[in-house]
Amino acid sequence: MKKILVGVGFLTVIFGIIYASSAWKTLRANAKTAQFNEDVENLFVGLQKYKERVGEYPKGGNAQVAKALQGDNAKNVIILVGRKTELNEKGEYVDPWGTPLRIYFSDVGVLIRSAGPNRRFDDSTVMEADDFLRSN
């Protein structure tokens, strides 16, 4: 009887550890997703302010957009983008997982894409696709 109780207690501890580990991973993922959402909202605000002051959205890729918002533009306008937004060594905005964002502009708005936790840009046919897409 004691062996059964010890075995049940051991299994309870093991399942508790597995549950806690899973819960911790979920909390970390949710925190990074919340950080991504906040960063993108701040970037949208910054890009809109840039357009209002300069007359158009910045040209070029991620690094050129970051430079334009930091004052490297025709009007030398500096746009602050929320909290200290993370840049990589190439001067590109990165998501909370360290992957450079993809920023697309059209006449009517902006689309920002993150590769998500797997750090890989997936298409819609991939079953485990975890990319984030946000537009203003």
N, C-alpha and C positions, 0 to 999 in steps of 0.2 A: 504494500500500500504506500509506503514511504517513497519507493522508487517511482511510482506513478505520479505522486504529488510533486516530486522533484522534477520529473520529466515535463509535467504540465507547466510548472513554474519556469523551467528553462525555456520551453517553447513560447511562453508568454513574454519573457524578456526578449527573445530573438525577434518575435513579431513586433514588439514595441520598438525595438531599435530600427527595424526595417521601416515601420510607419513613420517614426521621427525623421529618419533620413529622407524619406519621400516627401514629407511635409516641409523639411528644410529646403529641398531642391525647388519645390513649388513656390515657397516664399521668396527665394532668391530670384527665380524666373519672373515672378510677379513684380518684384522691385525693379528689375532691369527693364521690364516692359513699361512700367510706370515712368521710369527715367527716360526711356525712348520717347514716350508720348509727350512728356514735358519738354524735352529737347526739341522735338519736331514742332510743337506749338510755338516755342520761342523762336525757332528758325523761320516759321511762317510769318510771325509778327515782324521779325527783322527784314525779311525779304519784301514784305508789303511796305514797310517804312522806306526801304531802299528805293522801291519803285516810285513811291510818292515824291521822294526828294530828287532822284536822278532822272526819272521819267520812263524808265524801263527796268526790267529785271536784269541782273548781271548776266554776262555772256560767259560761255565756256563750261568746263566741268567743275567738279567739286572744289578743287584747289583754287581755281580762278574765282569761284563764287565766294569762298572764304576770304580771299585777298580783297575782293571788291567790298565786302562788308567791313573789312578792317581799314578801309580808306584808300585802297589802290583802285581808284576809279576817276572818271573825268572831272568830277566835282569835288574830289577829296573828302567825301562825306564818310564819316565813320558811323557804323550802326552797331550798337551793342545788342548781343543776342543772348538775353537771359543770363543765367549763371555761366561760369566758365565752361564753354562748350569744348568738348574734347576734340583735339586735332591730332593726327598722326604725324610722323616725321616728314611726310610730303606736304603737310599743311592742309590736309583734307579733313572735313568733318567725319567723325566715326560714330557708329552706334555703340551702345553699352557693351557689346561683345567684341569691339575693336575693329570691325569691318567698315571701310569707307562707305558712306551713304551714296546713293545714286540720286541725283537731283535733276528733274526734268521740268522745263518751262513750256507753257503754251500762251496764247493770247489771253486766255481766261483764268489761268491759275498755275499752280505748282504741284508736282507730284514728287514725293520723297519716298525712296525705297530702302529698306534695310534687309540684309541677308538673314537676320534673325539669329537665334542661338547656334544653329549649325554652321554659321559663317559662310554659307554657300547660297548664291542666288539661284533659286529653283524656279521652274516653270510650273504651270498649273497641273501638269500631268504627274508630278511627283507626289506620291502618297504622303510622305512625311515632310512636305513643304512647310516651312515655318517663317517665310518672309513676312515683313510688315510693309504695307503700302498705306500712305496717308496723302491726302490732297486737301488743299484749302478750298 
